[in-house]
Amino acid sequence: MNFEETTFNLSQSLDLIGMLQCAFILSIVVLKASDLRQAAPTVAFFAALGLGFGLPAAVDPRQFHWDATATWLAQA
């Protein structure tokens, strides 16, 4: 993969921004939480949200059926 020729469209750029924000929030929650049991719902929510943002970039676009189904499940 040649990284100099990598380009993103608007949708991919927004997905990347959303995924990075989720990773930032997850890191803050994990570092600041005094009890991880109380933080578990927050961690699960932002992990699923980050998965919904990151999944379209990770799945092969030729497998559109799997991509659409997995993205819908992660974002739902």
PyMOL Python script that loads the backbone (N, CA, C, O; Angstrom):
from pymol import cmd

cmd.read_pdbstr("""\
ATOM      1  N   MET A   1       0.842  -1.177   0.000  1.00  0.00           N
ATOM      2  CA  MET A   1       0.000   0.000   0.000  1.00  0.00           C
ATOM      3  C   MET A   1       0.885   1.237   0.000  1.00  0.00           C
ATOM      4  O   MET A   1       1.778   1.378   0.836  1.00  0.00           O
ATOM      5  N   ASN A   2       0.631   2.119  -0.935  1.00  0.00           N
ATOM      6  CA  ASN A   2       1.413   3.331  -1.066  1.00  0.00           C
ATOM      7  C   ASN A   2       0.680   4.464  -0.346  1.00  0.00           C
ATOM      8  O   ASN A   2      -0.400   4.878  -0.767  1.00  0.00           O
ATOM      9  N   PHE A   3       1.273   4.962   0.742  1.00  0.00           N
ATOM     10  CA  PHE A   3       0.600   5.964   1.550  1.00  0.00           C
ATOM     11  C   PHE A   3       0.622   7.352   0.924  1.00  0.00           C
ATOM     12  O   PHE A   3      -0.176   8.206   1.312  1.00  0.00           O
ATOM     13  N   GLU A   4       1.510   7.601  -0.030  1.00  0.00           N
ATOM     14  CA  GLU A   4       1.535   8.899  -0.682  1.00  0.00           C
ATOM     15  C   GLU A   4       0.322   9.092  -1.584  1.00  0.00           C
ATOM     16  O   GLU A   4      -0.091  10.225  -1.834  1.00  0.00           O
ATOM     17  N   GLU A   5      -0.251   7.999  -2.073  1.00  0.00           N
ATOM     18  CA  GLU A   5      -1.386   8.084  -2.973  1.00  0.00           C
ATOM     19  C   GLU A   5      -2.719   7.862  -2.264  1.00  0.00           C
ATOM     20  O   GLU A   5      -3.752   7.751  -2.924  1.00  0.00           O
ATOM     21  N   THR A   6      -2.716   7.796  -0.943  1.00  0.00           N
ATOM     22  CA  THR A   6      -3.938   7.570  -0.192  1.00  0.00           C
ATOM     23  C   THR A   6      -4.748   8.858  -0.139  1.00  0.00           C
ATOM     24  O   THR A   6      -4.248   9.903   0.278  1.00  0.00           O
ATOM     25  N   THR A   7      -6.005   8.772  -0.566  1.00  0.00           N
ATOM     26  CA  THR A   7      -6.910   9.910  -0.477  1.00  0.00           C
ATOM     27  C   THR A   7      -8.191   9.459   0.207  1.00  0.00           C
ATOM     28  O   THR A   7      -8.563   8.286   0.147  1.00  0.00           O
ATOM     29  N   PHE A   8      -8.853  10.391   0.851  1.00  0.00           N
ATOM     30  CA  PHE A   8     -10.097  10.116   1.542  1.00  0.00           C
ATOM     31  C   PHE A   8     -11.194  10.999   0.956  1.00  0.00           C
ATOM     32  O   PHE A   8     -10.958  12.157   0.611  1.00  0.00           O
ATOM     33  N   ASN A   9     -12.392  10.437   0.850  1.00  0.00           N
ATOM     34  CA  ASN A   9     -13.519  11.280   0.483  1.00  0.00           C
ATOM     35  C   ASN A   9     -14.094  11.884   1.768  1.00  0.00           C
ATOM     36  O   ASN A   9     -13.592  11.618   2.860  1.00  0.00           O
ATOM     37  N   LEU A  10     -15.136  12.689   1.636  1.00  0.00           N
ATOM     38  CA  LEU A  10     -15.685  13.394   2.799  1.00  0.00           C
ATOM     39  C   LEU A  10     -16.220  12.415   3.836  1.00  0.00           C
ATOM     40  O   LEU A  10     -15.995  12.597   5.032  1.00  0.00           O
ATOM     41  N   SER A  11     -16.917  11.391   3.395  1.00  0.00           N
ATOM     42  CA  SER A  11     -17.485  10.410   4.317  1.00  0.00           C
ATOM     43  C   SER A  11     -16.399   9.682   5.097  1.00  0.00           C
ATOM     44  O   SER A  11     -16.527   9.493   6.307  1.00  0.00           O
ATOM     45  N   GLN A  12     -15.343   9.277   4.427  1.00  0.00           N
ATOM     46  CA  GLN A  12     -14.244   8.598   5.101  1.00  0.00           C
ATOM     47  C   GLN A  12     -13.532   9.532   6.074  1.00  0.00           C
ATOM     48  O   GLN A  12     -13.114   9.108   7.151  1.00  0.00           O
ATOM     49  N   SER A  13     -13.395  10.788   5.702  1.00  0.00           N
ATOM     50  CA  SER A  13     -12.745  11.751   6.590  1.00  0.00           C
ATOM     51  C   SER A  13     -13.563  11.957   7.860  1.00  0.00           C
ATOM     52  O   SER A  13     -13.009  12.006   8.958  1.00  0.00           O
ATOM     53  N   LEU A  14     -14.873  12.077   7.711  1.00  0.00           N
ATOM     54  CA  LEU A  14     -15.728  12.251   8.885  1.00  0.00           C
ATOM     55  C   LEU A  14     -15.741  10.998   9.754  1.00  0.00           C
ATOM     56  O   LEU A  14     -15.780  11.099  10.980  1.00  0.00           O
ATOM     57  N   ASP A  15     -15.708   9.813   9.132  1.00  0.00           N
ATOM     58  CA  ASP A  15     -15.614   8.571   9.900  1.00  0.00           C
ATOM     59  C   ASP A  15     -14.316   8.521  10.694  1.00  0.00           C
ATOM     60  O   ASP A  15     -14.311   8.119  11.857  1.00  0.00           O
ATOM     61  N   LEU A  16     -13.227   8.925  10.072  1.00  0.00           N
ATOM     62  CA  LEU A  16     -11.935   8.931  10.759  1.00  0.00           C
ATOM     63  C   LEU A  16     -11.937   9.912  11.928  1.00  0.00           C
ATOM     64  O   LEU A  16     -11.421   9.599  13.001  1.00  0.00           O
ATOM     65  N   ILE A  17     -12.507  11.082  11.729  1.00  0.00           N
ATOM     66  CA  ILE A  17     -12.591  12.070  12.809  1.00  0.00           C
ATOM     67  C   ILE A  17     -13.429  11.533  13.961  1.00  0.00           C
ATOM     68  O   ILE A  17     -13.050  11.677  15.123  1.00  0.00           O
ATOM     69  N   GLY A  18     -14.572  10.913  13.648  1.00  0.00           N
ATOM     70  CA  GLY A  18     -15.428  10.345  14.690  1.00  0.00           C
ATOM     71  C   GLY A  18     -14.743   9.229  15.453  1.00  0.00           C
ATOM     72  O   GLY A  18     -14.873   9.134  16.674  1.00  0.00           O
ATOM     73  N   MET A  19     -14.005   8.374  14.732  1.00  0.00           N
ATOM     74  CA  MET A  19     -13.298   7.275  15.378  1.00  0.00           C
ATOM     75  C   MET A  19     -12.200   7.813  16.302  1.00  0.00           C
ATOM     76  O   MET A  19     -12.011   7.295  17.402  1.00  0.00           O
ATOM     77  N   LEU A  20     -11.484   8.837  15.867  1.00  0.00           N
ATOM     78  CA  LEU A  20     -10.434   9.419  16.708  1.00  0.00           C
ATOM     79  C   LEU A  20     -11.018  10.086  17.947  1.00  0.00           C
ATOM     80  O   LEU A  20     -10.419  10.021  19.020  1.00  0.00           O
ATOM     81  N   GLN A  21     -12.178  10.729  17.816  1.00  0.00           N
ATOM     82  CA  GLN A  21     -12.829  11.327  18.981  1.00  0.00           C
ATOM     83  C   GLN A  21     -13.254  10.260  19.978  1.00  0.00           C
ATOM     84  O   GLN A  21     -13.109  10.442  21.187  1.00  0.00           O
ATOM     85  N   CYS A  22     -13.778   9.151  19.475  1.00  0.00           N
ATOM     86  CA  CYS A  22     -14.157   8.048  20.369  1.00  0.00           C
ATOM     87  C   CYS A  22     -12.940   7.478  21.082  1.00  0.00           C
ATOM     88  O   CYS A  22     -13.004   7.183  22.275  1.00  0.00           O
ATOM     89  N   ALA A  23     -11.844   7.322  20.374  1.00  0.00           N
ATOM     90  CA  ALA A  23     -10.616   6.814  20.998  1.00  0.00           C
ATOM     91  C   ALA A  23     -10.113   7.787  22.063  1.00  0.00           C
ATOM     92  O   ALA A  23      -9.627   7.359  23.110  1.00  0.00           O
ATOM     93  N   PHE A  24     -10.223   9.082  21.807  1.00  0.00           N
ATOM     94  CA  PHE A  24      -9.809  10.090  22.785  1.00  0.00           C
ATOM     95  C   PHE A  24     -10.684  10.013  24.033  1.00  0.00           C
ATOM     96  O   PHE A  24     -10.171  10.033  25.152  1.00  0.00           O
ATOM     97  N   ILE A  25     -11.993   9.925  23.849  1.00  0.00           N
ATOM     98  CA  ILE A  25     -12.914   9.851  24.988  1.00  0.00           C
ATOM     99  C   ILE A  25     -12.676   8.562  25.776  1.00  0.00           C
ATOM    100  O   ILE A  25     -12.674   8.579  27.007  1.00  0.00           O
ATOM    101  N   LEU A  26     -12.476   7.447  25.070  1.00  0.00           N
ATOM    102  CA  LEU A  26     -12.196   6.182  25.757  1.00  0.00           C
ATOM    103  C   LEU A  26     -10.929   6.272  26.602  1.00  0.00           C
ATOM    104  O   LEU A  26     -10.897   5.787  27.732  1.00  0.00           O
ATOM    105  N   SER A  27      -9.899   6.886  26.058  1.00  0.00           N
ATOM    106  CA  SER A  27      -8.652   6.996  26.821  1.00  0.00           C
ATOM    107  C   SER A  27      -8.838   7.871  28.059  1.00  0.00           C
ATOM    108  O   SER A  27      -8.296   7.562  29.120  1.00  0.00           O
ATOM    109  N   ILE A  28      -9.595   8.952  27.936  1.00  0.00           N
ATOM    110  CA  ILE A  28      -9.853   9.813  29.095  1.00  0.00           C
ATOM    111  C   ILE A  28     -10.665   9.078  30.147  1.00  0.00           C
ATOM    112  O   ILE A  28     -10.346   9.145  31.334  1.00  0.00           O
ATOM    113  N   VAL A  29     -11.713   8.376  29.728  1.00  0.00           N
ATOM    114  CA  VAL A  29     -12.564   7.654  30.675  1.00  0.00           C
ATOM    115  C   VAL A  29     -11.768   6.576  31.398  1.00  0.00           C
ATOM    116  O   VAL A  29     -11.892   6.431  32.614  1.00  0.00           O
ATOM    117  N   VAL A  30     -10.954   5.819  30.672  1.00  0.00           N
ATOM    118  CA  VAL A  30     -10.187   4.744  31.295  1.00  0.00           C
ATOM    119  C   VAL A  30      -9.131   5.312  32.249  1.00  0.00           C
ATOM    120  O   VAL A  30      -8.900   4.748  33.319  1.00  0.00           O
ATOM    121  N   LEU A  31      -8.499   6.406  31.876  1.00  0.00           N
ATOM    122  CA  LEU A  31      -7.470   6.977  32.745  1.00  0.00           C
ATOM    123  C   LEU A  31      -8.044   7.676  33.974  1.00  0.00           C
ATOM    124  O   LEU A  31      -7.414   7.668  35.031  1.00  0.00           O
ATOM    125  N   LYS A  32      -9.220   8.278  33.859  1.00  0.00           N
ATOM    126  CA  LYS A  32      -9.787   9.047  34.969  1.00  0.00           C
ATOM    127  C   LYS A  32     -10.758   8.256  35.837  1.00  0.00           C
ATOM    128  O   LYS A  32     -11.113   8.714  36.924  1.00  0.00           O
ATOM    129  N   ALA A  33     -11.194   7.088  35.392  1.00  0.00           N
ATOM    130  CA  ALA A  33     -12.187   6.321  36.151  1.00  0.00           C
ATOM    131  C   ALA A  33     -11.548   5.732  37.400  1.00  0.00           C
ATOM    132  O   ALA A  33     -10.484   5.114  37.343  1.00  0.00           O
ATOM    133  N   SER A  34     -12.215   5.935  38.524  1.00  0.00           N
ATOM    134  CA  SER A  34     -11.717   5.341  39.760  1.00  0.00           C
ATOM    135  C   SER A  34     -12.184   3.897  39.877  1.00  0.00           C
ATOM    136  O   SER A  34     -11.473   3.061  40.435  1.00  0.00           O
ATOM    137  N   ASP A  35     -13.374   3.595  39.356  1.00  0.00           N
ATOM    138  CA  ASP A  35     -13.894   2.234  39.361  1.00  0.00           C
ATOM    139  C   ASP A  35     -14.330   1.885  37.942  1.00  0.00           C
ATOM    140  O   ASP A  35     -15.270   2.475  37.408  1.00  0.00           O
ATOM    141  N   LEU A  36     -13.643   0.924  37.339  1.00  0.00           N
ATOM    142  CA  LEU A  36     -13.950   0.580  35.952  1.00  0.00           C
ATOM    143  C   LEU A  36     -15.317  -0.080  35.802  1.00  0.00           C
ATOM    144  O   LEU A  36     -15.877  -0.082  34.705  1.00  0.00           O
ATOM    145  N   ARG A  37     -15.866  -0.641  36.880  1.00  0.00           N
ATOM    146  CA  ARG A  37     -17.217  -1.208  36.789  1.00  0.00           C
ATOM    147  C   ARG A  37     -18.244  -0.117  36.543  1.00  0.00           C
ATOM    148  O   ARG A  37     -19.193  -0.323  35.786  1.00  0.00           O
ATOM    149  N   GLN A  38     -18.074   1.019  37.159  1.00  0.00           N
ATOM    150  CA  GLN A  38     -19.004   2.125  36.940  1.00  0.00           C
ATOM    151  C   GLN A  38     -18.806   2.748  35.560  1.00  0.00           C
ATOM    152  O   GLN A  38     -19.751   3.292  34.989  1.00  0.00           O
ATOM    153  N   ALA A  39     -17.616   2.677  35.030  1.00  0.00           N
ATOM    154  CA  ALA A  39     -17.320   3.255  33.721  1.00  0.00           C
ATOM    155  C   ALA A  39     -17.615   2.299  32.582  1.00  0.00           C
ATOM    156  O   ALA A  39     -17.521   2.693  31.420  1.00  0.00           O
ATOM    157  N   ALA A  40     -17.970   1.053  32.874  1.00  0.00           N
ATOM    158  CA  ALA A  40     -18.180   0.040  31.836  1.00  0.00           C
ATOM    159  C   ALA A  40     -19.256   0.431  30.818  1.00  0.00           C
ATOM    160  O   ALA A  40     -19.032   0.237  29.623  1.00  0.00           O
ATOM    161  N   PRO A  41     -20.409   0.969  31.225  1.00  0.00           N
ATOM    162  CA  PRO A  41     -21.395   1.365  30.209  1.00  0.00           C
ATOM    163  C   PRO A  41     -20.882   2.459  29.267  1.00  0.00           C
ATOM    164  O   PRO A  41     -21.163   2.435  28.069  1.00  0.00           O
ATOM    165  N   THR A  42     -20.145   3.397  29.808  1.00  0.00           N
ATOM    166  CA  THR A  42     -19.582   4.460  28.980  1.00  0.00           C
ATOM    167  C   THR A  42     -18.537   3.907  28.022  1.00  0.00           C
ATOM    168  O   THR A  42     -18.504   4.278  26.849  1.00  0.00           O
ATOM    169  N   VAL A  43     -17.696   3.033  28.518  1.00  0.00           N
ATOM    170  CA  VAL A  43     -16.669   2.416  27.676  1.00  0.00           C
ATOM    171  C   VAL A  43     -17.315   1.581  26.579  1.00  0.00           C
ATOM    172  O   VAL A  43     -16.885   1.633  25.427  1.00  0.00           O
ATOM    173  N   ALA A  44     -18.342   0.812  26.927  1.00  0.00           N
ATOM    174  CA  ALA A  44     -19.019  -0.023  25.928  1.00  0.00           C
ATOM    175  C   ALA A  44     -19.694   0.840  24.865  1.00  0.00           C
ATOM    176  O   ALA A  44     -19.643   0.512  23.679  1.00  0.00           O
ATOM    177  N   PHE A  45     -20.321   1.932  25.277  1.00  0.00           N
ATOM    178  CA  PHE A  45     -20.992   2.816  24.319  1.00  0.00           C
ATOM    179  C   PHE A  45     -20.006   3.426  23.334  1.00  0.00           C
ATOM    180  O   PHE A  45     -20.224   3.376  22.123  1.00  0.00           O
ATOM    181  N   PHE A  46     -18.924   4.001  23.843  1.00  0.00           N
ATOM    182  CA  PHE A  46     -17.978   4.661  22.946  1.00  0.00           C
ATOM    183  C   PHE A  46     -17.151   3.659  22.146  1.00  0.00           C
ATOM    184  O   PHE A  46     -16.686   3.989  21.055  1.00  0.00           O
ATOM    185  N   ALA A  47     -16.956   2.453  22.654  1.00  0.00           N
ATOM    186  CA  ALA A  47     -16.282   1.419  21.870  1.00  0.00           C
ATOM    187  C   ALA A  47     -17.158   0.991  20.696  1.00  0.00           C
ATOM    188  O   ALA A  47     -16.665   0.822  19.581  1.00  0.00           O
ATOM    189  N   ALA A  48     -18.457   0.816  20.946  1.00  0.00           N
ATOM    190  CA  ALA A  48     -19.371   0.454  19.855  1.00  0.00           C
ATOM    191  C   ALA A  48     -19.499   1.596  18.849  1.00  0.00           C
ATOM    192  O   ALA A  48     -19.559   1.359  17.642  1.00  0.00           O
ATOM    193  N   LEU A  49     -19.541   2.812  19.335  1.00  0.00           N
ATOM    194  CA  LEU A  49     -19.625   3.969  18.442  1.00  0.00           C
ATOM    195  C   LEU A  49     -18.360   4.091  17.593  1.00  0.00           C
ATOM    196  O   LEU A  49     -18.442   4.356  16.393  1.00  0.00           O
ATOM    197  N   GLY A  50     -17.213   3.904  18.197  1.00  0.00           N
ATOM    198  CA  GLY A  50     -15.956   3.930  17.449  1.00  0.00           C
ATOM    199  C   GLY A  50     -15.877   2.806  16.432  1.00  0.00           C
ATOM    200  O   GLY A  50     -15.334   2.987  15.342  1.00  0.00           O
ATOM    201  N   LEU A  51     -16.420   1.639  16.786  1.00  0.00           N
ATOM    202  CA  LEU A  51     -16.473   0.528  15.847  1.00  0.00           C
ATOM    203  C   LEU A  51     -17.361   0.885  14.657  1.00  0.00           C
ATOM    204  O   LEU A  51     -17.042   0.549  13.517  1.00  0.00           O
ATOM    205  N   GLY A  52     -18.467   1.560  14.922  1.00  0.00           N
ATOM    206  CA  GLY A  52     -19.348   1.988  13.840  1.00  0.00           C
ATOM    207  C   GLY A  52     -18.686   2.981  12.905  1.00  0.00           C
ATOM    208  O   GLY A  52     -18.951   2.981  11.703  1.00  0.00           O
ATOM    209  N   PHE A  53     -17.833   3.820  13.450  1.00  0.00           N
ATOM    210  CA  PHE A  53     -17.104   4.765  12.603  1.00  0.00           C
ATOM    211  C   PHE A  53     -15.950   4.096  11.871  1.00  0.00           C
ATOM    212  O   PHE A  53     -15.686   4.420  10.713  1.00  0.00           O
ATOM    213  N   GLY A  54     -15.259   3.170  12.524  1.00  0.00           N
ATOM    214  CA  GLY A  54     -14.063   2.579  11.949  1.00  0.00           C
ATOM    215  C   GLY A  54     -14.307   1.399  11.035  1.00  0.00           C
ATOM    216  O   GLY A  54     -13.453   1.066  10.212  1.00  0.00           O
ATOM    217  N   LEU A  55     -15.454   0.761  11.164  1.00  0.00           N
ATOM    218  CA  LEU A  55     -15.722  -0.431  10.378  1.00  0.00           C
ATOM    219  C   LEU A  55     -15.767  -0.194   8.872  1.00  0.00           C
ATOM    220  O   LEU A  55     -15.251  -1.033   8.133  1.00  0.00           O
ATOM    221  N   PRO A  56     -16.347   0.884   8.372  1.00  0.00           N
ATOM    222  CA  PRO A  56     -16.337   1.078   6.918  1.00  0.00           C
ATOM    223  C   PRO A  56     -14.930   1.186   6.330  1.00  0.00           C
ATOM    224  O   PRO A  56     -14.718   0.826   5.172  1.00  0.00           O
ATOM    225  N   ALA A  57     -13.988   1.668   7.097  1.00  0.00           N
ATOM    226  CA  ALA A  57     -12.617   1.785   6.597  1.00  0.00           C
ATOM    227  C   ALA A  57     -11.876   0.455   6.672  1.00  0.00           C
ATOM    228  O   ALA A  57     -10.909   0.247   5.940  1.00  0.00           O
ATOM    229  N   ALA A  58     -12.311  -0.440   7.539  1.00  0.00           N
ATOM    230  CA  ALA A  58     -11.585  -1.687   7.750  1.00  0.00           C
ATOM    231  C   ALA A  58     -12.068  -2.833   6.867  1.00  0.00           C
ATOM    232  O   ALA A  58     -11.344  -3.808   6.670  1.00  0.00           O
ATOM    233  N   VAL A  59     -13.280  -2.725   6.335  1.00  0.00           N
ATOM    234  CA  VAL A  59     -13.868  -3.824   5.563  1.00  0.00           C
ATOM    235  C   VAL A  59     -13.595  -3.597   4.087  1.00  0.00           C
ATOM    236  O   VAL A  59     -13.601  -2.462   3.611  1.00  0.00           O
ATOM    237  N   ASP A  60     -13.359  -4.677   3.372  1.00  0.00           N
ATOM    238  CA  ASP A  60     -13.105  -4.622   1.935  1.00  0.00           C
ATOM    239  C   ASP A  60     -14.344  -4.098   1.200  1.00  0.00           C
ATOM    240  O   ASP A  60     -15.426  -4.665   1.352  1.00  0.00           O
ATOM    241  N   PRO A  61     -14.209  -3.030   0.411  1.00  0.00           N
ATOM    242  CA  PRO A  61     -15.379  -2.459  -0.252  1.00  0.00           C
ATOM    243  C   PRO A  61     -16.013  -3.381  -1.295  1.00  0.00           C
ATOM    244  O   PRO A  61     -17.158  -3.162  -1.691  1.00  0.00           O
ATOM    245  N   ARG A  62     -15.293  -4.400  -1.743  1.00  0.00           N
ATOM    246  CA  ARG A  62     -15.878  -5.338  -2.705  1.00  0.00           C
ATOM    247  C   ARG A  62     -16.909  -6.239  -2.050  1.00  0.00           C
ATOM    248  O   ARG A  62     -17.735  -6.833  -2.742  1.00  0.00           O
ATOM    249  N   GLN A  63     -16.879  -6.350  -0.743  1.00  0.00           N
ATOM    250  CA  GLN A  63     -17.860  -7.150  -0.020  1.00  0.00           C
ATOM    251  C   GLN A  63     -18.918  -6.212   0.546  1.00  0.00           C
ATOM    252  O   GLN A  63     -19.041  -6.061   1.761  1.00  0.00           O
ATOM    253  N   PHE A  64     -19.670  -5.592  -0.333  1.00  0.00           N
ATOM    254  CA  PHE A  64     -20.621  -4.555   0.083  1.00  0.00           C
ATOM    255  C   PHE A  64     -21.691  -5.107   1.016  1.00  0.00           C
ATOM    256  O   PHE A  64     -22.100  -4.424   1.955  1.00  0.00           O
ATOM    257  N   HIS A  65     -22.147  -6.323   0.776  1.00  0.00           N
ATOM    258  CA  HIS A  65     -23.185  -6.913   1.621  1.00  0.00           C
ATOM    259  C   HIS A  65     -22.718  -6.974   3.070  1.00  0.00           C
ATOM    260  O   HIS A  65     -23.438  -6.549   3.973  1.00  0.00           O
ATOM    261  N   TRP A  66     -21.523  -7.499   3.293  1.00  0.00           N
ATOM    262  CA  TRP A  66     -20.993  -7.605   4.650  1.00  0.00           C
ATOM    263  C   TRP A  66     -20.727  -6.216   5.226  1.00  0.00           C
ATOM    264  O   TRP A  66     -20.997  -5.969   6.401  1.00  0.00           O
ATOM    265  N   ASP A  67     -20.205  -5.320   4.413  1.00  0.00           N
ATOM    266  CA  ASP A  67     -19.896  -3.970   4.866  1.00  0.00           C
ATOM    267  C   ASP A  67     -21.160  -3.259   5.334  1.00  0.00           C
ATOM    268  O   ASP A  67     -21.177  -2.677   6.418  1.00  0.00           O
ATOM    269  N   ALA A  68     -22.198  -3.299   4.541  1.00  0.00           N
ATOM    270  CA  ALA A  68     -23.445  -2.593   4.892  1.00  0.00           C
ATOM    271  C   ALA A  68     -24.080  -3.200   6.144  1.00  0.00           C
ATOM    272  O   ALA A  68     -24.548  -2.467   7.015  1.00  0.00           O
ATOM    273  N   THR A  69     -24.099  -4.513   6.240  1.00  0.00           N
ATOM    274  CA  THR A  69     -24.717  -5.169   7.397  1.00  0.00           C
ATOM    275  C   THR A  69     -23.922  -4.900   8.671  1.00  0.00           C
ATOM    276  O   THR A  69     -24.500  -4.558   9.702  1.00  0.00           O
ATOM    277  N   ALA A  70     -22.615  -5.050   8.606  1.00  0.00           N
ATOM    278  CA  ALA A  70     -21.771  -4.850   9.800  1.00  0.00           C
ATOM    279  C   ALA A  70     -21.796  -3.394  10.246  1.00  0.00           C
ATOM    280  O   ALA A  70     -21.836  -3.115  11.444  1.00  0.00           O
ATOM    281  N   THR A  71     -21.772  -2.473   9.306  1.00  0.00           N
ATOM    282  CA  THR A  71     -21.826  -1.053   9.668  1.00  0.00           C
ATOM    283  C   THR A  71     -23.161  -0.714  10.308  1.00  0.00           C
ATOM    284  O   THR A  71     -23.212   0.008  11.303  1.00  0.00           O
ATOM    285  N   TRP A  72     -24.243  -1.237   9.737  1.00  0.00           N
ATOM    286  CA  TRP A  72     -25.564  -0.958  10.305  1.00  0.00           C
ATOM    287  C   TRP A  72     -25.670  -1.510  11.727  1.00  0.00           C
ATOM    288  O   TRP A  72     -26.191  -0.831  12.611  1.00  0.00           O
ATOM    289  N   LEU A  73     -25.184  -2.730  11.958  1.00  0.00           N
ATOM    290  CA  LEU A  73     -25.240  -3.315  13.296  1.00  0.00           C
ATOM    291  C   LEU A  73     -24.409  -2.517  14.293  1.00  0.00           C
ATOM    292  O   LEU A  73     -24.849  -2.295  15.422  1.00  0.00           O
ATOM    293  N   ALA A  74     -23.227  -2.085  13.897  1.00  0.00           N
ATOM    294  CA  ALA A  74     -22.368  -1.337  14.800  1.00  0.00           C
ATOM    295  C   ALA A  74     -22.954   0.035  15.113  1.00  0.00           C
ATOM    296  O   ALA A  74     -22.843   0.514  16.242  1.00  0.00           O
ATOM    297  N   GLN A  75     -23.578   0.671  14.123  1.00  0.00           N
ATOM    298  CA  GLN A  75     -24.133   1.998  14.366  1.00  0.00           C
ATOM    299  C   GLN A  75     -25.493   1.949  15.045  1.00  0.00           C
ATOM    300  O   GLN A  75     -25.913   2.928  15.664  1.00  0.00           O
ATOM    301  N   ALA A  76     -26.189   0.815  14.935  1.00  0.00           N
ATOM    302  CA  ALA A  76     -27.494   0.688  15.592  1.00  0.00           C
ATOM    303  C   ALA A  76     -27.297   0.506  17.082  1.00  0.00           C
ATOM    304  O   ALA A  76     -28.272   0.379  17.823  1.00  0.00           O
TER     305      ALA A  76
END
""", "prot")
cmd.dss("prot")
cmd.show_as("cartoon", "prot")
cmd.util.cbc("prot")
cmd.orient("prot")
